[in-house]
Amino acid sequence: MIENQKIRPAQVVGPLGEPLTLESLPSPGTTRWVVRRKAEVVAAVNGGLLTVDEACERYSLTLEEFASWQRAVDRSGMPGLRVTRLQHYKSLYERQQRF
């Protein structure tokens, strides 16, 4: 029976090194997504605090939207989540892939 139960951590390390808990995550009604909030949700999923499905449901995100946040963090860190720099990081990544 224990093998089938998922054990979740009580907290994970956030993008700025601070502890993240379910209570400290952005509120479910968040509509303004700044870089820090996006990075916190990605860190929560990566650390096992939330599943991808739970994060998408809690924040009314599409799977594609969350996946784009995750890719941006993987490729460029928190600066990759900035909407104003999205095109810059995208072209930089594409140039790196060519070589």
LOKOL-993287 format. One record per residue: residue number from 1; residue in three letters; x, y, z of N, C-alpha, C in turn. Coordinates in Angstrom, 1 decimal. Example, Ala and Ser with C-alpha at 12.3 -4.5 7.8 and 13.67 -1.06 7.14 Angstrom:
num 1&residuo ALA&n_east 13.2&n_north -5.7&n_up 7.8&ca_east 12.3&ca_north -4.5&ca_up 7.8&c_east 13.2&c_north -3.3&c_up 7.8
num 2&residuo SER&n_east 12.8&n_north -2.2&n_up 7.1&ca_east 13.7&ca_north -1.1&ca_up 7.1&c_east 12.9&c_north 0.0&c_up 7.9
This chain:
num 1&residuo MET&n_east 0.8&n_north -1.2&n_up 0.0&ca_east 0.0&ca_north 0.0&ca_up 0.0&c_east 0.9&c_north 1.3&c_up 0.0
num 2&residuo ILE&n_east 2.0&n_north 1.3&n_up 0.7&ca_east 2.8&ca_north 2.5&ca_up 0.8&c_east 3.4&c_north 2.8&c_up -0.5
num 3&residuo GLU&n_east 3.7&n_north 1.8&n_up -1.4&ca_east 4.3&ca_north 2.0&ca_up -2.7&c_east 3.4&c_north 2.9&c_up -3.5
num 4&residuo ASN&n_east 2.1&n_north 2.8&n_up -3.4&ca_east 1.2&ca_north 3.5&ca_up -4.2&c_east 0.9&c_north 4.9&c_up -3.8
num 5&residuo GLN&n_east 1.3&n_north 5.2&n_up -2.6&ca_east 1.1&ca_north 6.6&ca_up -2.0&c_east 2.2&c_north 7.5&c_up -2.5
num 6&residuo LYS&n_east 1.9&n_north 8.7&n_up -2.9&ca_east 2.9&ca_north 9.7&ca_up -3.3&c_east 3.3&c_north 10.5&c_up -2.1
num 7&residuo ILE&n_east 4.6&n_north 10.5&n_up -1.8&ca_east 5.1&ca_north 11.3&ca_up -0.7&c_east 5.5&c_north 12.6&c_up -1.3
num 8&residuo ARG&n_east 4.9&n_north 13.7&n_up -0.7&ca_east 5.3&ca_north 15.0&ca_up -1.2&c_east 6.1&c_north 15.7&c_up -0.1
num 9&residuo PRO&n_east 7.0&n_north 16.5&n_up -0.6&ca_east 7.8&ca_north 17.3&ca_up 0.4&c_east 6.9&c_north 18.4&c_up 1.0
num 10&residuo ALA&n_east 7.2&n_north 18.8&n_up 2.2&ca_east 6.5&ca_north 19.9&ca_up 2.9&c_east 6.9&c_north 21.2&c_up 2.3
num 11&residuo GLN&n_east 8.1&n_north 21.3&n_up 1.8&ca_east 8.6&ca_north 22.5&ca_up 1.2&c_east 9.7&c_north 22.1&c_up 0.2
num 12&residuo VAL&n_east 9.9&n_north 23.0&n_up -0.8&ca_east 11.0&ca_north 22.9&ca_up -1.8&c_east 11.8&c_north 24.2&c_up -1.8
num 13&residuo VAL&n_east 12.9&n_north 24.2&n_up -2.5&ca_east 13.7&ca_north 25.4&ca_up -2.6&c_east 13.2&c_north 26.2&c_up -3.8
num 14&residuo GLY&n_east 12.9&n_north 27.5&n_up -3.5&ca_east 12.3&ca_north 28.3&ca_up -4.6&c_east 13.4&c_north 28.9&c_up -5.5
num 15&residuo PRO&n_east 13.0&n_north 29.6&n_up -6.5&ca_east 14.0&ca_north 30.1&ca_up -7.5&c_east 15.0&c_north 31.1&c_up -6.9
num 16&residuo LEU&n_east 14.7&n_north 31.7&n_up -5.8&ca_east 15.7&ca_north 32.6&ca_up -5.1&c_east 16.3&c_north 32.0&c_up -3.9
num 17&residuo GLY&n_east 16.2&n_north 30.7&n_up -3.7&ca_east 16.8&ca_north 30.0&ca_up -2.6&c_east 15.9&c_north 30.0&c_up -1.4
num 18&residuo GLU&n_east 14.8&n_north 30.6&n_up -1.4&ca_east 13.9&ca_north 30.6&ca_up -0.2&c_east 13.0&c_north 29.3&c_up -0.2
num 19&residuo PRO&n_east 12.6&n_north 28.9&n_up 1.0&ca_east 11.7&ca_north 27.7&ca_up 1.0&c_east 10.3&c_north 28.1&c_up 0.5
num 20&residuo LEU&n_east 9.8&n_north 27.2&n_up -0.3&ca_east 8.4&ca_north 27.3&ca_up -0.9&c_east 7.5&c_north 26.2&c_up -0.3
num 21&residuo THR&n_east 6.3&n_north 26.6&n_up 0.2&ca_east 5.3&ca_north 25.7&ca_up 0.7&c_east 4.1&c_north 26.0&c_up -0.2
num 22&residuo LEU&n_east 3.1&n_north 25.1&n_up 0.0&ca_east 1.8&ca_north 25.3&ca_up -0.7&c_east 1.2&c_north 26.7&c_up -0.3
num 23&residuo GLU&n_east 1.4&n_north 27.1&n_up 0.9&ca_east 0.8&ca_north 28.3&ca_up 1.4&c_east 1.5&c_north 29.5&c_up 0.8
num 24&residuo SER&n_east 2.8&n_north 29.4&n_up 0.5&ca_east 3.6&ca_north 30.5&ca_up 0.1&c_east 3.6&c_north 30.7&c_up -1.4
num 25&residuo LEU&n_east 3.0&n_north 29.7&n_up -2.1&ca_east 2.9&ca_north 29.8&ca_up -3.6&c_east 1.9&c_north 31.0&c_up -4.0
num 26&residuo PRO&n_east 2.0&n_north 31.5&n_up -5.2&ca_east 1.1&ca_north 32.5&ca_up -5.6&c_east -0.4&c_north 32.0&c_up -5.4
num 27&residuo SER&n_east -1.3&n_north 32.9&n_up -5.1&ca_east -2.7&ca_north 32.5&ca_up -4.9&c_east -3.3&c_north 32.0&c_up -6.2
num 28&residuo PRO&n_east -4.3&n_north 31.1&n_up -6.0&ca_east -4.9&ca_north 30.5&ca_up -7.2&c_east -5.6&c_north 31.5&c_up -8.1
num 29&residuo GLY&n_east -5.9&n_north 32.6&n_up -7.6&ca_east -6.6&ca_north 33.7&ca_up -8.4&c_east -5.6&c_north 34.6&c_up -9.2
num 30&residuo THR&n_east -4.3&n_north 34.3&n_up -9.2&ca_east -3.3&ca_north 35.2&ca_up -9.8&c_east -3.6&c_north 35.4&c_up -11.3
num 31&residuo THR&n_east -3.6&n_north 36.6&n_up -11.7&ca_east -3.8&ca_north 36.9&ca_up -13.1&c_east -2.6&c_north 37.7&c_up -13.7
num 32&residuo ARG&n_east -1.8&n_north 38.3&n_up -12.8&ca_east -0.6&ca_north 39.0&ca_up -13.3&c_east 0.6&c_north 38.2&c_up -13.0
num 33&residuo TRP&n_east 1.2&n_north 37.6&n_up -14.0&ca_east 2.3&ca_north 36.7&ca_up -13.8&c_east 3.6&c_north 37.3&c_up -14.1
num 34&residuo VAL&n_east 4.2&n_north 37.7&n_up -13.0&ca_east 5.6&ca_north 38.3&ca_up -13.0&c_east 6.6&c_north 37.1&c_up -13.0
num 35&residuo VAL&n_east 7.8&n_north 37.4&n_up -13.4&ca_east 8.8&ca_north 36.4&ca_up -13.5&c_east 8.9&c_north 35.5&c_up -12.2
num 36&residuo ARG&n_east 9.0&n_north 36.2&n_up -11.1&ca_east 9.2&ca_north 35.4&ca_up -9.8&c_east 8.0&c_north 34.4&c_up -9.6
num 37&residuo ARG&n_east 6.8&n_north 34.8&n_up -9.8&ca_east 5.7&ca_north 33.9&ca_up -9.6&c_east 5.7&c_north 32.7&c_up -10.6
num 38&residuo LYS&n_east 6.0&n_north 33.0&n_up -11.8&ca_east 6.2&ca_north 31.9&ca_up -12.8&c_east 7.3&c_north 30.9&c_up -12.3
num 39&residuo ALA&n_east 8.4&n_north 31.5&n_up -11.9&ca_east 9.5&ca_north 30.6&ca_up -11.5&c_east 9.2&c_north 29.9&c_up -10.2
num 40&residuo GLU&n_east 8.4&n_north 30.4&n_up -9.3&ca_east 7.9&ca_north 29.7&ca_up -8.1&c_east 7.1&c_north 28.5&c_up -8.5
num 41&residuo VAL&n_east 6.2&n_north 28.7&n_up -9.4&ca_east 5.3&ca_north 27.6&ca_up -9.8&c_east 6.1&c_north 26.5&c_up -10.5
num 42&residuo VAL&n_east 7.1&n_north 26.9&n_up -11.3&ca_east 7.9&ca_north 25.9&ca_up -12.0&c_east 8.8&c_north 25.1&c_up -10.9
num 43&residuo ALA&n_east 9.3&n_north 25.9&n_up -10.0&ca_east 10.1&ca_north 25.2&ca_up -8.9&c_east 9.3&c_north 24.3&c_up -8.1
num 44&residuo ALA&n_east 8.0&n_north 24.7&n_up -7.8&ca_east 7.1&ca_north 23.8&ca_up -7.0&c_east 6.8&c_north 22.5&c_up -7.8
num 45&residuo VAL&n_east 6.6&n_north 22.6&n_up -9.1&ca_east 6.4&ca_north 21.3&ca_up -9.8&c_east 7.7&c_north 20.5&c_up -9.9
num 46&residuo ASN&n_east 8.8&n_north 21.2&n_up -10.2&ca_east 10.0&ca_north 20.4&ca_up -10.3&c_east 10.4&c_north 19.8&c_up -9.0
num 47&residuo GLY&n_east 10.1&n_north 20.4&n_up -7.9&ca_east 10.4&ca_north 19.8&ca_up -6.6&c_east 9.4&c_north 18.8&c_up -6.1
num 48&residuo GLY&n_east 8.3&n_north 18.7&n_up -6.7&ca_east 7.3&ca_north 17.7&ca_up -6.3&c_east 6.2&c_north 18.2&c_up -5.4
num 49&residuo LEU&n_east 6.2&n_north 19.5&n_up -5.1&ca_east 5.2&ca_north 20.1&ca_up -4.3&c_east 3.8&c_north 20.1&c_up -4.9
num 50&residuo LEU&n_east 3.8&n_north 20.2&n_up -6.3&ca_east 2.6&ca_north 20.1&ca_up -7.1&c_east 2.9&c_north 19.3&c_up -8.3
num 51&residuo THR&n_east 1.9&n_north 18.6&n_up -8.8&ca_east 2.0&ca_north 18.0&ca_up -10.1&c_east 1.7&c_north 19.0&c_up -11.2
num 52&residuo VAL&n_east 2.1&n_north 18.7&n_up -12.4&ca_east 1.8&ca_north 19.6&ca_up -13.5&c_east 0.3&c_north 19.8&c_up -13.7
num 53&residuo ASP&n_east -0.4&n_north 18.7&n_up -13.5&ca_east -1.9&ca_north 18.8&ca_up -13.6&c_east -2.5&c_north 19.7&c_up -12.5
num 54&residuo GLU&n_east -2.0&n_north 19.5&n_up -11.3&ca_east -2.5&ca_north 20.4&ca_up -10.2&c_east -2.1&c_north 21.8&c_up -10.4
num 55&residuo ALA&n_east -0.9&n_north 22.1&n_up -10.9&ca_east -0.5&ca_north 23.5&ca_up -11.2&c_east -1.4&c_north 24.1&c_up -12.3
num 56&residuo CYS&n_east -1.6&n_north 23.4&n_up -13.3&ca_east -2.5&ca_north 23.9&ca_up -14.4&c_east -3.9&c_north 24.1&c_up -14.0
num 57&residuo GLU&n_east -4.4&n_north 23.2&n_up -13.2&ca_east -5.8&ca_north 23.4&ca_up -12.6&c_east -5.8&c_north 24.6&c_up -11.7
num 58&residuo ARG&n_east -4.9&n_north 24.6&n_up -10.7&ca_east -4.9&ca_north 25.7&ca_up -9.7&c_east -4.8&c_north 27.1&c_up -10.3
num 59&residuo TYR&n_east -4.0&n_north 27.2&n_up -11.3&ca_east -3.7&ca_north 28.5&ca_up -11.9&c_east -4.4&c_north 28.8&c_up -13.3
num 60&residuo SER&n_east -5.2&n_north 27.9&n_up -13.7&ca_east -6.0&ca_north 28.0&ca_up -15.0&c_east -5.0&c_north 28.2&c_up -16.1
num 61&residuo LEU&n_east -3.9&n_north 27.3&n_up -16.1&ca_east -2.9&ca_north 27.4&ca_up -17.2&c_east -3.2&c_north 26.2&c_up -18.2
num 62&residuo THR&n_east -2.8&n_north 26.4&n_up -19.4&ca_east -2.8&ca_north 25.3&ca_up -20.3&c_east -1.5&c_north 24.5&c_up -20.1
num 63&residuo LEU&n_east -1.5&n_north 23.3&n_up -20.5&ca_east -0.2&ca_north 22.5&ca_up -20.4&c_east 0.9&c_north 23.1&c_up -21.3
num 64&residuo GLU&n_east 0.5&n_north 23.7&n_up -22.4&ca_east 1.5&ca_north 24.3&ca_up -23.3&c_east 2.1&c_north 25.6&c_up -22.6
num 65&residuo GLU&n_east 1.3&n_north 26.3&n_up -21.9&ca_east 1.8&ca_north 27.5&ca_up -21.3&c_east 2.7&c_north 27.2&c_up -20.1
num 66&residuo PHE&n_east 2.4&n_north 26.2&n_up -19.3&ca_east 3.3&ca_north 25.8&ca_up -18.3&c_east 4.6&c_north 25.2&c_up -18.8
num 67&residuo ALA&n_east 4.4&n_north 24.4&n_up -19.9&ca_east 5.6&ca_north 23.8&ca_up -20.5&c_east 6.6&c_north 24.9&c_up -21.1
num 68&residuo SER&n_east 6.0&n_north 26.0&n_up -21.6&ca_east 6.8&ca_north 27.1&ca_up -22.1&c_east 7.6&c_north 27.7&c_up -20.9
num 69&residuo TRP&n_east 7.0&n_north 27.9&n_up -19.8&ca_east 7.6&ca_north 28.4&ca_up -18.6&c_east 8.8&c_north 27.5&c_up -18.2
num 70&residuo GLN&n_east 8.5&n_north 26.2&n_up -18.2&ca_east 9.5&ca_north 25.3&ca_up -17.8&c_east 10.7&c_north 25.3&c_up -18.7
num 71&residuo ARG&n_east 10.4&n_north 25.3&n_up -20.0&ca_east 11.5&ca_north 25.4&ca_up -21.0&c_east 12.3&c_north 26.7&c_up -20.9
num 72&residuo ALA&n_east 11.6&n_north 27.8&n_up -20.6&ca_east 12.3&ca_north 29.0&ca_up -20.5&c_east 13.3&c_north 29.0&c_up -19.3
num 73&residuo VAL&n_east 12.8&n_north 28.4&n_up -18.2&ca_east 13.7&ca_north 28.3&ca_up -17.0&c_east 14.9&c_north 27.4&c_up -17.3
num 74&residuo ASP&n_east 14.6&n_north 26.3&n_up -17.9&ca_east 15.7&ca_north 25.3&ca_up -18.3&c_east 16.7&c_north 25.9&c_up -19.2
num 75&residuo ARG&n_east 16.3&n_north 26.7&n_up -20.1&ca_east 17.2&ca_north 27.3&ca_up -21.1&c_east 18.0&c_north 28.5&c_up -20.6
num 76&residuo SER&n_east 17.2&n_north 29.4&n_up -20.0&ca_east 17.8&ca_north 30.7&ca_up -19.7&c_east 17.6&c_north 31.2&c_up -18.2
num 77&residuo GLY&n_east 17.1&n_north 30.3&n_up -17.3&ca_east 16.9&ca_north 30.7&ca_up -16.0&c_east 15.7&c_north 31.7&c_up -15.9
num 78&residuo MET&n_east 15.7&n_north 32.4&n_up -14.8&ca_east 14.5&ca_north 33.3&ca_up -14.5&c_east 14.5&c_north 34.4&c_up -15.6
num 79&residuo PRO&n_east 15.6&n_north 35.0&n_up -16.1&ca_east 15.4&ca_north 36.0&ca_up -17.1&c_east 14.7&c_north 35.5&c_up -18.4
num 80&residuo GLY&n_east 14.7&n_north 34.2&n_up -18.7&ca_east 14.0&ca_north 33.7&ca_up -19.8&c_east 12.5&c_north 33.8&c_up -19.7
num 81&residuo LEU&n_east 12.0&n_north 34.0&n_up -18.5&ca_east 10.6&ca_north 34.1&ca_up -18.3&c_east 10.0&c_north 35.5&c_up -18.6
num 82&residuo ARG&n_east 11.0&n_north 36.5&n_up -18.8&ca_east 10.5&ca_north 37.8&ca_up -19.1&c_east 9.9&c_north 37.9&c_up -20.5
num 83&residuo VAL&n_east 8.7&n_north 38.4&n_up -20.5&ca_east 8.0&ca_north 38.5&ca_up -21.8&c_east 8.7&c_north 39.4&c_up -22.8
num 84&residuo THR&n_east 9.3&n_north 40.5&n_up -22.3&ca_east 10.0&ca_north 41.4&ca_up -23.1&c_east 11.3&c_north 40.9&c_up -23.7
num 85&residuo ARG&n_east 11.8&n_north 39.8&n_up -23.1&ca_east 13.1&ca_north 39.3&ca_up -23.6&c_east 12.9&c_north 37.9&c_up -24.3
num 86&residuo LEU&n_east 11.6&n_north 37.5&n_up -24.4&ca_east 11.3&ca_north 36.2&ca_up -24.9&c_east 12.0&c_north 36.0&c_up -26.3
num 87&residuo GLN&n_east 11.8&n_north 37.0&n_up -27.2&ca_east 12.3&ca_north 36.8&ca_up -28.6&c_east 13.8&c_north 36.7&c_up -28.6
num 88&residuo HIS&n_east 14.5&n_north 37.6&n_up -27.7&ca_east 15.9&ca_north 37.5&ca_up -27.6&c_east 16.4&c_north 36.2&c_up -27.2
num 89&residuo TYR&n_east 15.9&n_north 35.6&n_up -26.2&ca_east 16.3&ca_north 34.3&ca_up -25.7&c_east 16.0&c_north 33.2&c_up -26.7
num 90&residuo LYS&n_east 14.9&n_north 33.3&n_up -27.4&ca_east 14.5&ca_north 32.3&ca_up -28.4&c_east 15.5&c_north 32.3&c_up -29.5
num 91&residuo SER&n_east 15.9&n_north 33.5&n_up -30.0&ca_east 16.8&ca_north 33.5&ca_up -31.1&c_east 18.2&c_north 33.1&c_up -30.6
num 92&residuo LEU&n_east 18.6&n_north 33.4&n_up -29.4&ca_east 19.9&ca_north 33.0&ca_up -28.9&c_east 19.9&c_north 31.5&c_up -28.8
num 93&residuo TYR&n_east 18.9&n_north 30.8&n_up -28.3&ca_east 18.8&ca_north 29.4&ca_up -28.2&c_east 18.9&c_north 28.7&c_up -29.6
num 94&residuo GLU&n_east 18.1&n_north 29.3&n_up -30.5&ca_east 18.2&ca_north 28.7&ca_up -31.9&c_east 19.5&c_north 28.8&c_up -32.5
num 95&residuo ARG&n_east 20.2&n_north 29.9&n_up -32.2&ca_east 21.6&ca_north 30.0&ca_up -32.8&c_east 22.5&c_north 29.0&c_up -32.1
num 96&residuo GLN&n_east 22.4&n_north 28.8&n_up -30.8&ca_east 23.2&ca_north 27.8&ca_up -30.1&c_east 22.9&c_north 26.4&c_up -30.6
num 97&residuo GLN&n_east 21.7&n_north 26.1&n_up -31.0&ca_east 21.4&ca_north 24.8&ca_up -31.5&c_east 22.0&c_north 24.5&c_up -32.9
num 98&residuo ARG&n_east 22.3&n_north 25.5&n_up -33.7&ca_east 22.9&ca_north 25.4&ca_up -35.0&c_east 24.3&c_north 24.9&c_up -34.9
num 99&residuo PHE&n_east 25.0&n_north 25.3&n_up -33.9&ca_east 26.4&ca_north 25.0&ca_up -33.8&c_east 26.8&c_north 23.8&c_up -32.9
